[in-house]
Amino acid sequence: MDDLHAKLLRKLARFAQEHVLRFWDELDDVSRRKLADQIESLDLDLIDQLAKRSLSGEPAGVSFDFEPAEVMRLPRTTEEHAAFERARGGGEELLREERAACVVVAGGQGTRLGYDAPKGTYPIGAVSGKSIFQLHVEKIRALAARYDTHIPLFVMTSPTNDPATRTFFQENDNFGLDEADLFFFVQGTVPAVDFSGKLILDARDHIFESPNGHGGVLRALVDSGALARMRERDITQIFHFQVDNVLVDAAEPVFLGFHHESGAQMSSKVTPKRDAKEPVGVTVKRADGRTAVVEYMDLTDEQTRRTEPDGSLTFWAANLCIFWYTVDFVETVGTGGGLPFHFARKKIPFIDEQGECIGPAEPNGLKFETFVFDALPQAAKTFIMEISRAEEFAPVKNRTGEDSVDSARLAMTERFGRWLESCGVEVPRGGDGRAVYPIEISPLYALDEGELKRKLPDRLEID
């Protein structure tokens, strides 16, 4: 072990990180090997670069000029509706040919919901109490049944929640999804540093690491072999969504059709911001013609509030992290230079000089993560499409308030209420215009409003 210790010290000394070996003499052989394996796996050059850049004091911001993105707006004219139907036909053909797969980013825990389990296992159904995972799987199953096809689901977990996620699916018989159409893969991790740029021990034999962000999906698809599995099945298009968006219209054919016919490598859905203050990134066009997302904190106050002559926001296209991308594009980005890292000040557990674990009351370090939308500028061709927030976007990020369990359940109820009313059903509503009772329609019964109209009896009353 003396030779191993010397080897590790040489690697760490280049970056002044020798302190992570301070408990070496107290560790048994198993713990020493565990720590050594972790140190040997670390890209200390990358961590050193990230730490220096993050601690330099230089403002992050954006380094490019930009203007509003070119977006396919919701159809209004006869010609626009015809274009949407044409795209639908193209997307349906790709689905029938089994060229599409879904990837759900599900590495997060439900901590902010007051729920100590993977977020996807949260019981979100307004009536049934179905989990978020079950709702997504049923949408995919319903779409596959409609087109007599297979749409495999690839679930990206994190090291923290991977075992629990797999167990949850097993205990629920994969919610009816064929075993051959379900795959799990784990995103990568990256160490954090304290405000001096030092690695942080969270145990005597372990350096703290955290998931590398939803942008880690591209490299993880390659490294895990998931992309190779897709190629074996002749899949060419990948639908990407976040697990916490309970209204997502998974792999719907119109978006797929536009993405494919435009020749895009990566395509994105957007929706108008609620107002200028909504803390969400916006999709823009850079001066070089490439598409990008500018985070809300990187917009100047003037850019945030800028309006057009009709009073609408100039930079209105809120990024939703709903994408199609091609298998070839994922391989290019996932095996190439990757995506830029962003940093955030966080409270990170650590051990003190006595080896005692401390949970800090204030942020004490920097976590690094990548965002999948940063792949957009690497795409030579993109397609951006507007959707209705009320129909397709209801994220579950908080216990109460905006983007919460409560608001998501309300959004689902209101969506299904509109469907019923379009079918001639009278939905009881209160003085605030909201449905009096929670409403839930299984995707396995009706995936959309049109299917509901075909299946509902001529007369249906709610009382």
VEXMI-644298 format. One record per residue (C-alpha): residue number from 1; residue in one letter; x, y, z. Coordinates in nm, 2 decimals, decimal comma, always signed. Example, Ala and Ser with C-alpha at 12.3 -4.5 7.8 and 13.67 -1.06 7.14 Angstrom:
! VEXMI-644298
(1 "A" (+1,23 -0,45 +0,78)),
(2 "S" (+1,37 -0,11 +0,71)),
***
This chain:
! VEXMI-644298
(1 "M" (+0,00 +0,00 +0,00)),
(2 "D" (+0,30 +0,23 +0,04)),
(3 "D" (+0,36 +0,24 -0,33)),
(4 "L" (-0,01 +0,31 -0,39)),
(5 "H" (-0,01 +0,59 -0,14)),
(6 "A" (+0,30 +0,74 -0,31)),
(7 "K" (+0,13 +0,71 -0,65)),
(8 "L" (-0,19 +0,88 -0,53)),
(9 "L" (+0,01 +1,16 -0,37)),
(10 "R" (+0,19 +1,23 -0,69)),
(11 "K" (-0,14 +1,27 -0,88)),
(12 "L" (-0,29 +1,48 -0,61)),
(13 "A" (+0,01 +1,70 -0,55)),
(14 "R" (-0,01 +1,84 -0,91)),
(15 "F" (-0,33 +2,01 -0,80)),
(16 "A" (-0,27 +2,07 -0,43)),
(17 "Q" (-0,53 +1,82 -0,33)),
(18 "E" (-0,32 +1,59 -0,10)),
(19 "H" (-0,56 +1,67 +0,19)),
(20 "V" (-0,80 +1,40 +0,07)),
(21 "L" (-0,55 +1,14 +0,20)),
(22 "R" (-0,52 +1,28 +0,55)),
(23 "F" (-0,70 +0,98 +0,71)),
(24 "W" (-0,51 +0,72 +0,50)),
(25 "D" (-0,32 +0,58 +0,81)),
(26 "E" (-0,65 +0,52 +0,98)),
(27 "L" (-0,81 +0,33 +0,70)),
(28 "D" (-0,82 -0,05 +0,65)),
(29 "D" (-0,72 -0,20 +0,32)),
(30 "V" (-1,07 -0,21 +0,19)),
(31 "S" (-1,13 +0,16 +0,26)),
(32 "R" (-0,79 +0,25 +0,12)),
(33 "R" (-0,87 +0,06 -0,21)),
(34 "K" (-1,21 +0,23 -0,23)),
(35 "L" (-1,06 +0,58 -0,19)),
(36 "A" (-0,77 +0,50 -0,43)),
(37 "D" (-1,01 +0,38 -0,70)),
(38 "Q" (-1,21 +0,70 -0,67)),
(39 "I" (-0,90 +0,92 -0,69)),
(40 "E" (-0,77 +0,73 -0,99)),
(41 "S" (-1,11 +0,78 -1,17)),
(42 "L" (-1,11 +1,15 -1,12)),
(43 "D" (-1,03 +1,40 -1,40)),
(44 "L" (-0,83 +1,64 -1,18)),
(45 "D" (-0,73 +1,85 -1,48)),
(46 "L" (-1,10 +1,92 -1,54)),
(47 "I" (-1,18 +1,98 -1,18)),
(48 "D" (-0,89 +2,22 -1,15)),
(49 "Q" (-1,01 +2,42 -1,46)),
(50 "L" (-1,37 +2,43 -1,33)),
(51 "A" (-1,26 +2,55 -0,99)),
(52 "K" (-1,03 +2,82 -1,12)),
(53 "R" (-1,29 +2,95 -1,36)),
(54 "S" (-1,57 +2,95 -1,10)),
(55 "L" (-1,36 +3,11 -0,83)),
(56 "S" (-1,20 +3,38 -1,06)),
(57 "G" (-1,47 +3,63 -0,99)),
(58 "E" (-1,53 +3,68 -1,36)),
(59 "P" (-1,90 +3,71 -1,44)),
(60 "A" (-2,05 +3,41 -1,62)),
(61 "G" (-2,31 +3,57 -1,85)),
(62 "V" (-2,32 +3,50 -2,22)),
(63 "S" (-2,04 +3,56 -2,46)),
(64 "F" (-2,25 +3,61 -2,78)),
(65 "D" (-2,50 +3,84 -2,93)),
(66 "F" (-2,85 +3,71 -2,99)),
(67 "E" (-3,20 +3,78 -3,12)),
(68 "P" (-3,53 +3,61 -3,08)),
(69 "A" (-3,54 +3,25 -3,20)),
(70 "E" (-3,72 +3,15 -3,52)),
(71 "V" (-4,02 +2,95 -3,39)),
(72 "M" (-4,30 +2,75 -3,55)),
(73 "R" (-4,59 +2,91 -3,37)),
(74 "L" (-4,92 +2,74 -3,29)),
(75 "P" (-5,13 +2,69 -3,61)),
(76 "R" (-5,39 +2,96 -3,68)),
(77 "T" (-5,44 +2,96 -4,06)),
(78 "T" (-5,56 +2,68 -4,29)),
(79 "E" (-5,22 +2,65 -4,44)),
(80 "E" (-5,06 +2,62 -4,09)),
(81 "H" (-5,30 +2,35 -3,99)),
(82 "A" (-5,23 +2,17 -4,31)),
(83 "A" (-4,85 +2,18 -4,23)),
(84 "F" (-4,92 +2,04 -3,89)),
(85 "E" (-5,12 +1,75 -4,04)),
(86 "R" (-4,84 +1,68 -4,29)),
(87 "A" (-4,59 +1,67 -4,01)),
(88 "R" (-4,82 +1,44 -3,81)),
(89 "G" (-4,82 +1,20 -4,10)),
(90 "G" (-4,44 +1,20 -4,12)),
(91 "G" (-4,41 +1,14 -3,75)),
(92 "E" (-4,66 +0,86 -3,75)),
(93 "E" (-4,47 +0,68 -4,02)),
(94 "L" (-4,15 +0,70 -3,81)),
(95 "L" (-4,33 +0,57 -3,51)),
(96 "R" (-4,47 +0,28 -3,71)),
(97 "E" (-4,13 +0,20 -3,84)),
(98 "E" (-4,00 +0,18 -3,48)),
(99 "R" (-3,74 +0,45 -3,54)),
(100 "A" (-3,82 +0,64 -3,21)),
(101 "A" (-3,72 +0,60 -2,85)),
(102 "C" (-3,79 +0,80 -2,53)),
(103 "V" (-3,54 +0,91 -2,28)),
(104 "V" (-3,66 +1,03 -1,94)),
(105 "V" (-3,42 +1,22 -1,72)),
(106 "A" (-3,50 +1,09 -1,37)),
(107 "G" (-3,19 +1,13 -1,15)),
(108 "G" (-3,35 +1,35 -0,89)),
(109 "Q" (-3,49 +1,28 -0,55)),
(110 "G" (-3,82 +1,42 -0,42)),
(111 "T" (-3,65 +1,61 -0,14)),
(112 "R" (-3,81 +1,95 -0,23)),
(113 "L" (-4,15 +1,78 -0,22)),
(114 "G" (-4,09 +1,65 +0,13)),
(115 "Y" (-4,06 +1,30 -0,02)),
(116 "D" (-3,75 +1,08 +0,05)),
(117 "A" (-3,75 +0,87 -0,27)),
(118 "P" (-3,69 +0,91 -0,64)),
(119 "K" (-3,91 +1,19 -0,77)),
(120 "G" (-4,06 +0,97 -1,04)),
(121 "T" (-4,21 +0,75 -0,78)),
(122 "Y" (-4,41 +1,04 -0,63)),
(123 "P" (-4,79 +0,96 -0,63)),
(124 "I" (-4,91 +1,25 -0,85)),
(125 "G" (-5,24 +1,12 -0,99)),
(126 "A" (-5,52 +1,36 -0,89)),
(127 "V" (-5,77 +1,07 -0,85)),
(128 "S" (-5,58 +0,75 -0,88)),
(129 "G" (-5,26 +0,84 -0,69)),
(130 "K" (-5,05 +0,70 -0,98)),
(131 "S" (-4,68 +0,77 -0,97)),
(132 "I" (-4,52 +1,01 -1,21)),
(133 "F" (-4,34 +0,71 -1,37)),
(134 "Q" (-4,67 +0,53 -1,42)),
(135 "L" (-4,83 +0,82 -1,60)),
(136 "H" (-4,53 +0,85 -1,84)),
(137 "V" (-4,52 +0,48 -1,91)),
(138 "E" (-4,89 +0,46 -1,98)),
(139 "K" (-4,86 +0,75 -2,23)),
(140 "I" (-4,58 +0,56 -2,41)),
(141 "R" (-4,78 +0,24 -2,40)),
(142 "A" (-5,09 +0,41 -2,54)),
(143 "L" (-4,89 +0,57 -2,82)),
(144 "A" (-4,73 +0,24 -2,91)),
(145 "A" (-5,06 +0,07 -2,92)),
(146 "R" (-5,21 +0,33 -3,14)),
(147 "Y" (-4,95 +0,28 -3,41)),
(148 "D" (-4,90 -0,09 -3,35)),
(149 "T" (-4,53 -0,03 -3,27)),
(150 "H" (-4,26 -0,05 -3,00)),
(151 "I" (-4,14 +0,27 -2,84)),
(152 "P" (-3,86 +0,18 -2,59)),
(153 "L" (-3,81 +0,38 -2,28)),
(154 "F" (-3,46 +0,46 -2,15)),
(155 "V" (-3,46 +0,59 -1,79)),
(156 "M" (-3,16 +0,79 -1,68)),
(157 "T" (-3,11 +0,76 -1,30)),
(158 "S" (-2,84 +0,89 -1,07)),
(159 "P" (-2,61 +0,68 -0,85)),
(160 "T" (-2,82 +0,80 -0,55)),
(161 "N" (-3,16 +0,68 -0,68)),
(162 "D" (-3,08 +0,40 -0,93)),
(163 "P" (-3,14 +0,10 -0,70)),
(164 "A" (-3,47 +0,24 -0,57)),
(165 "T" (-3,59 +0,33 -0,92)),
(166 "R" (-3,52 -0,01 -1,06)),
(167 "T" (-3,69 -0,18 -0,76)),
(168 "F" (-3,99 +0,05 -0,80)),
(169 "F" (-4,04 -0,06 -1,16)),
(170 "Q" (-3,99 -0,43 -1,07)),
(171 "E" (-4,24 -0,42 -0,79)),
(172 "N" (-4,50 -0,27 -1,03)),
(173 "D" (-4,43 -0,51 -1,32)),
(174 "N" (-4,29 -0,22 -1,52)),
(175 "F" (-4,64 -0,07 -1,54)),
(176 "G" (-4,72 -0,30 -1,82)),
(177 "L" (-4,42 -0,20 -2,04)),
(178 "D" (-4,25 -0,50 -2,21)),
(179 "E" (-3,92 -0,59 -2,04)),
(180 "A" (-3,75 -0,57 -2,38)),
(181 "D" (-3,86 -0,20 -2,42)),
(182 "L" (-3,73 -0,08 -2,08)),
(183 "F" (-3,37 +0,02 -2,01)),
(184 "F" (-3,20 +0,19 -1,72)),
(185 "F" (-2,87 +0,38 -1,73)),
(186 "V" (-2,69 +0,59 -1,48)),
(187 "Q" (-2,57 +0,95 -1,53)),
(188 "G" (-2,21 +1,05 -1,44)),
(189 "T" (-2,09 +1,24 -1,13)),
(190 "V" (-1,84 +1,52 -1,07)),
(191 "P" (-1,67 +1,62 -0,75)),
(192 "A" (-1,75 +1,95 -0,58)),
(193 "V" (-1,50 +2,19 -0,44)),
(194 "D" (-1,50 +2,43 -0,14)),
(195 "F" (-1,45 +2,80 -0,19)),
(196 "S" (-1,07 +2,75 -0,19)),
(197 "G" (-1,10 +2,50 -0,48)),
(198 "K" (-1,03 +2,20 -0,26)),
(199 "L" (-1,20 +1,86 -0,30)),
(200 "I" (-1,44 +1,78 -0,02)),
(201 "L" (-1,44 +1,46 +0,19)),
(202 "D" (-1,78 +1,35 +0,30)),
(203 "A" (-1,63 +1,04 +0,47)),
(204 "R" (-1,28 +0,94 +0,56)),
(205 "D" (-1,26 +0,72 +0,25)),
(206 "H" (-1,48 +0,91 +0,01)),
(207 "I" (-1,47 +1,24 -0,19)),
(208 "F" (-1,81 +1,41 -0,23)),
(209 "E" (-1,95 +1,39 -0,58)),
(210 "S" (-2,28 +1,49 -0,72)),
(211 "P" (-2,47 +1,41 -1,05)),
(212 "N" (-2,34 +1,60 -1,35)),
(213 "G" (-2,67 +1,76 -1,45)),
(214 "H" (-2,93 +1,67 -1,71)),
(215 "G" (-2,67 +1,74 -1,98)),
(216 "G" (-2,50 +1,43 -1,86)),
(217 "V" (-2,76 +1,23 -2,05)),
(218 "L" (-2,57 +1,26 -2,38)),
(219 "R" (-2,24 +1,11 -2,26)),
(220 "A" (-2,42 +0,86 -2,04)),
(221 "L" (-2,62 +0,73 -2,34)),
(222 "V" (-2,29 +0,66 -2,51)),
(223 "D" (-2,09 +0,53 -2,21)),
(224 "S" (-2,37 +0,30 -2,08)),
(225 "G" (-2,42 +0,13 -2,41)),
(226 "A" (-2,77 +0,26 -2,44)),
(227 "L" (-2,70 +0,43 -2,77)),
(228 "A" (-2,55 +0,11 -2,91)),
(229 "R" (-2,88 -0,07 -2,80)),
(230 "M" (-3,07 +0,19 -3,00)),
(231 "R" (-2,86 +0,14 -3,31)),
(232 "E" (-2,92 -0,24 -3,28)),
(233 "R" (-3,29 -0,16 -3,31)),
(234 "D" (-3,24 +0,08 -3,60)),
(235 "I" (-3,37 +0,37 -3,39)),
(236 "T" (-3,27 +0,71 -3,53)),
(237 "Q" (-3,47 +0,96 -3,32)),
(238 "I" (-3,47 +1,02 -2,94)),
(239 "F" (-3,74 +1,20 -2,75)),
(240 "H" (-3,60 +1,37 -2,44)),
(241 "F" (-3,81 +1,48 -2,14)),
(242 "Q" (-3,77 +1,56 -1,77)),
(243 "V" (-3,95 +1,32 -1,53)),
(244 "D" (-4,12 +1,60 -1,34)),
(245 "N" (-4,32 +1,73 -1,63)),
(246 "V" (-4,65 +1,55 -1,58)),
(247 "L" (-4,82 +1,69 -1,88)),
(248 "V" (-4,55 +1,61 -2,14)),
(249 "D" (-4,69 +1,47 -2,46)),
(250 "A" (-4,43 +1,19 -2,50)),
(251 "A" (-4,30 +1,13 -2,85)),
(252 "E" (-4,61 +1,29 -3,01)),
(253 "P" (-4,59 +1,26 -3,39)),
(254 "V" (-4,64 +1,63 -3,50)),
(255 "F" (-4,32 +1,74 -3,32)),
(256 "L" (-4,14 +1,43 -3,45)),
(257 "G" (-4,26 +1,50 -3,80)),
(258 "F" (-4,14 +1,86 -3,80)),
(259 "H" (-3,81 +1,76 -3,65)),
(260 "H" (-3,75 +1,50 -3,91)),
(261 "E" (-3,86 +1,69 -4,22)),
(262 "S" (-3,66 +1,99 -4,13)),
(263 "G" (-3,34 +1,78 -4,11)),
(264 "A" (-3,28 +1,90 -3,76)),
(265 "Q" (-3,02 +1,73 -3,54)),
(266 "M" (-3,19 +1,87 -3,23)),
(267 "S" (-3,54 +2,02 -3,19)),
(268 "S" (-3,70 +2,19 -2,90)),
(269 "K" (-4,05 +2,29 -2,77)),
(270 "V" (-4,11 +2,63 -2,62)),
(271 "T" (-4,40 +2,82 -2,47)),
(272 "P" (-4,45 +3,19 -2,39)),
(273 "K" (-4,32 +3,30 -2,06)),
(274 "R" (-4,59 +3,37 -1,80)),
(275 "D" (-4,45 +3,72 -1,76)),
(276 "A" (-4,12 +3,90 -1,77)),
(277 "K" (-4,02 +3,79 -1,42)),
(278 "E" (-4,07 +3,41 -1,47)),
(279 "P" (-3,73 +3,26 -1,38)),
(280 "V" (-3,68 +3,04 -1,69)),
(281 "G" (-3,43 +3,03 -1,97)),
(282 "V" (-3,53 +3,16 -2,31)),
(283 "T" (-3,45 +3,01 -2,65)),
(284 "V" (-3,27 +3,25 -2,88)),
(285 "K" (-3,08 +3,27 -3,21)),
(286 "R" (-2,72 +3,36 -3,19)),
(287 "A" (-2,55 +3,61 -3,43)),
(288 "D" (-2,39 +3,31 -3,60)),
(289 "G" (-2,74 +3,16 -3,67)),
(290 "R" (-2,71 +2,88 -3,41)),
(291 "T" (-2,98 +2,82 -3,16)),
(292 "A" (-2,91 +2,86 -2,79)),
(293 "V" (-3,07 +2,90 -2,45)),
(294 "V" (-2,99 +3,20 -2,23)),
(295 "E" (-3,06 +3,14 -1,86)),
(296 "Y" (-3,28 +3,40 -1,70)),
(297 "M" (-3,00 +3,52 -1,47)),
(298 "D" (-2,79 +3,59 -1,77)),
(299 "L" (-3,04 +3,82 -1,93)),
(300 "T" (-3,01 +4,19 -1,85)),
(301 "D" (-3,31 +4,37 -1,70)),
(302 "E" (-3,37 +4,54 -2,03)),
(303 "Q" (-3,36 +4,22 -2,23)),
(304 "T" (-3,60 +4,05 -1,98)),
(305 "R" (-3,85 +4,33 -2,01)),
(306 "R" (-3,81 +4,42 -2,38)),
(307 "T" (-4,13 +4,41 -2,57)),
(308 "E" (-4,26 +4,42 -2,93)),
(309 "P" (-4,50 +4,68 -3,07)),
(310 "D" (-4,79 +4,46 -2,97)),
(311 "G" (-4,68 +4,45 -2,61)),
(312 "S" (-4,55 +4,09 -2,62)),
(313 "L" (-4,21 +4,00 -2,48)),
(314 "T" (-3,93 +4,00 -2,73)),
(315 "F" (-3,76 +3,71 -2,56)),
(316 "W" (-4,07 +3,50 -2,49)),
(317 "A" (-3,97 +3,15 -2,58)),
(318 "A" (-3,94 +2,97 -2,25)),
(319 "N" (-3,72 +2,66 -2,26)),
(320 "L" (-3,90 +2,35 -2,14)),
(321 "C" (-3,63 +2,08 -2,18)),
(322 "I" (-3,85 +1,89 -2,43)),
(323 "F" (-3,64 +1,78 -2,72)),
(324 "W" (-3,60 +1,54 -3,01)),
(325 "Y" (-3,24 +1,47 -3,11)),
(326 "T" (-3,09 +1,22 -3,35)),
(327 "V" (-2,89 +0,92 -3,25)),
(328 "D" (-2,60 +1,04 -3,47)),
(329 "F" (-2,60 +1,38 -3,29)),
(330 "V" (-2,59 +1,22 -2,95)),
(331 "E" (-2,29 +1,02 -3,05)),
(332 "T" (-2,11 +1,32 -3,19)),
(333 "V" (-2,17 +1,53 -2,87)),
(334 "G" (-2,14 +1,24 -2,63)),
(335 "T" (-1,80 +1,13 -2,76)),
(336 "G" (-1,67 +1,48 -2,84)),
(337 "G" (-1,60 +1,78 -2,64)),
(338 "G" (-1,92 +1,75 -2,44)),
(339 "L" (-2,10 +2,04 -2,28)),
(340 "P" (-1,99 +2,33 -2,08)),
(341 "F" (-2,02 +2,31 -1,70)),
(342 "H" (-2,21 +2,56 -1,49)),
(343 "F" (-2,16 +2,60 -1,12)),
(344 "A" (-2,38 +2,67 -0,82)),
(345 "R" (-2,31 +2,76 -0,46)),
(346 "K" (-2,45 +2,48 -0,24)),
(347 "K" (-2,45 +2,33 +0,11)),
(348 "I" (-2,23 +2,03 +0,09)),
(349 "P" (-2,18 +1,78 +0,37)),
(350 "F" (-1,82 +1,74 +0,48)),
(351 "I" (-1,60 +1,58 +0,75)),
(352 "D" (-1,39 +1,80 +0,98)),
(353 "E" (-1,03 +1,73 +1,10)),
(354 "Q" (-1,16 +1,48 +1,35)),
(355 "G" (-1,35 +1,29 +1,09)),
(356 "E" (-1,69 +1,40 +1,21)),
(357 "C" (-1,96 +1,46 +0,95)),
(358 "I" (-2,09 +1,82 +0,94)),
(359 "G" (-2,41 +1,95 +0,77)),
(360 "P" (-2,34 +2,31 +0,69)),
(361 "A" (-2,61 +2,57 +0,75)),
(362 "E" (-2,49 +2,79 +0,47)),
(363 "P" (-2,34 +2,72 +0,12)),
(364 "N" (-1,98 +2,60 +0,16)),
(365 "G" (-1,89 +2,49 -0,19)),
(366 "L" (-1,95 +2,47 -0,56)),
(367 "K" (-2,13 +2,19 -0,75)),
(368 "F" (-2,08 +2,16 -1,12)),
(369 "E" (-2,34 +2,04 -1,37)),
(370 "T" (-2,41 +2,04 -1,74)),
(371 "F" (-2,74 +2,13 -1,91)),
(372 "V" (-2,87 +1,94 -2,21)),
(373 "F" (-2,99 +2,25 -2,39)),
(374 "D" (-2,63 +2,36 -2,43)),
(375 "A" (-2,61 +2,11 -2,70)),
(376 "L" (-2,83 +2,32 -2,92)),
(377 "P" (-2,55 +2,55 -3,05)),
(378 "Q" (-2,36 +2,23 -3,16)),
(379 "A" (-2,65 +2,14 -3,39)),
(380 "A" (-2,60 +2,26 -3,75)),
(381 "K" (-2,98 +2,25 -3,79)),
(382 "T" (-3,25 +2,29 -3,52)),
(383 "F" (-3,63 +2,32 -3,52)),
(384 "I" (-3,82 +2,51 -3,25)),
(385 "M" (-4,19 +2,46 -3,20)),
(386 "E" (-4,44 +2,65 -2,98)),
(387 "I" (-4,67 +2,45 -2,76)),
(388 "S" (-4,95 +2,53 -2,52)),
(389 "R" (-4,83 +2,54 -2,16)),
(390 "A" (-5,18 +2,44 -2,04)),
(391 "E" (-5,17 +2,13 -2,25)),
(392 "E" (-4,81 +2,01 -2,22)),
(393 "F" (-4,61 +2,17 -1,94)),
(394 "A" (-4,67 +2,12 -1,56)),
(395 "P" (-4,34 +2,06 -1,38)),
(396 "V" (-4,34 +1,93 -1,02)),
(397 "K" (-4,05 +2,11 -0,85)),
(398 "N" (-4,20 +2,22 -0,51)),
(399 "R" (-4,45 +2,10 -0,26)),
(400 "T" (-4,67 +2,40 -0,29)),
(401 "G" (-4,70 +2,72 -0,49)),
(402 "E" (-4,59 +2,75 -0,85)),
(403 "D" (-4,45 +2,45 -1,03)),
(404 "S" (-4,56 +2,23 -0,74)),
(405 "V" (-4,75 +1,91 -0,66)),
(406 "D" (-5,07 +2,12 -0,62)),
(407 "S" (-5,03 +2,32 -0,94)),
(408 "A" (-4,95 +2,01 -1,14)),
(409 "R" (-5,26 +1,82 -1,01)),
(410 "L" (-5,47 +2,13 -1,09)),
(411 "A" (-5,32 +2,15 -1,44)),
(412 "M" (-5,40 +1,79 -1,51)),
(413 "T" (-5,76 +1,83 -1,38)),
(414 "E" (-5,81 +2,14 -1,59)),
(415 "R" (-5,67 +1,97 -1,90)),
(416 "F" (-5,90 +1,68 -1,87)),
(417 "G" (-6,19 +1,91 -1,78)),
(418 "R" (-6,14 +2,09 -2,11)),
(419 "W" (-6,13 +1,76 -2,30)),
(420 "L" (-6,46 +1,66 -2,14)),
(421 "E" (-6,62 +1,99 -2,22)),
(422 "S" (-6,51 +1,97 -2,58)),
(423 "C" (-6,71 +1,64 -2,58)),
(424 "G" (-7,02 +1,81 -2,46)),
(425 "V" (-6,98 +1,71 -2,09)),
(426 "E" (-7,08 +1,97 -1,84)),
(427 "V" (-6,79 +2,00 -1,58)),
(428 "P" (-6,90 +2,15 -1,25)),
(429 "R" (-6,69 +2,47 -1,19)),
(430 "G" (-6,66 +2,70 -0,89)),
(431 "G" (-6,67 +3,08 -0,88)),
(432 "D" (-6,31 +3,09 -0,98)),
(433 "G" (-6,38 +2,90 -1,30)),
(434 "R" (-6,19 +2,59 -1,18)),
(435 "A" (-6,32 +2,24 -1,18)),
(436 "V" (-6,49 +2,16 -0,85)),
(437 "Y" (-6,37 +1,80 -0,84)),
(438 "P" (-6,03 +1,64 -0,94)),
(439 "I" (-6,04 +1,48 -1,28)),
(440 "E" (-5,82 +1,21 -1,42)),
(441 "I" (-5,83 +1,03 -1,76)),
(442 "S" (-5,60 +0,73 -1,81)),
(443 "P" (-5,38 +0,76 -2,12)),
(444 "L" (-5,47 +0,39 -2,18)),
(445 "Y" (-5,83 +0,51 -2,22)),
(446 "A" (-5,77 +0,83 -2,41)),
(447 "L" (-5,44 +0,97 -2,51)),
(448 "D" (-5,58 +1,29 -2,64)),
(449 "E" (-5,90 +1,49 -2,68)),
(450 "G" (-5,98 +1,33 -3,02)),
(451 "E" (-5,96 +0,98 -2,88)),
(452 "L" (-6,18 +1,08 -2,59)),
(453 "K" (-6,45 +1,21 -2,83)),
(454 "R" (-6,45 +0,87 -3,01)),
(455 "K" (-6,49 +0,67 -2,69)),
(456 "L" (-6,72 +0,86 -2,47)),
(457 "P" (-7,09 +0,76 -2,47)),
(458 "D" (-7,33 +1,01 -2,62)),
(459 "R" (-7,45 +1,13 -2,28)),
(460 "L" (-7,23 +1,16 -1,98)),
(461 "E" (-7,30 +1,36 -1,67)),
(462 "I" (-7,07 +1,45 -1,37)),
(463 "D" (-7,24 +1,52 -1,04)),
***
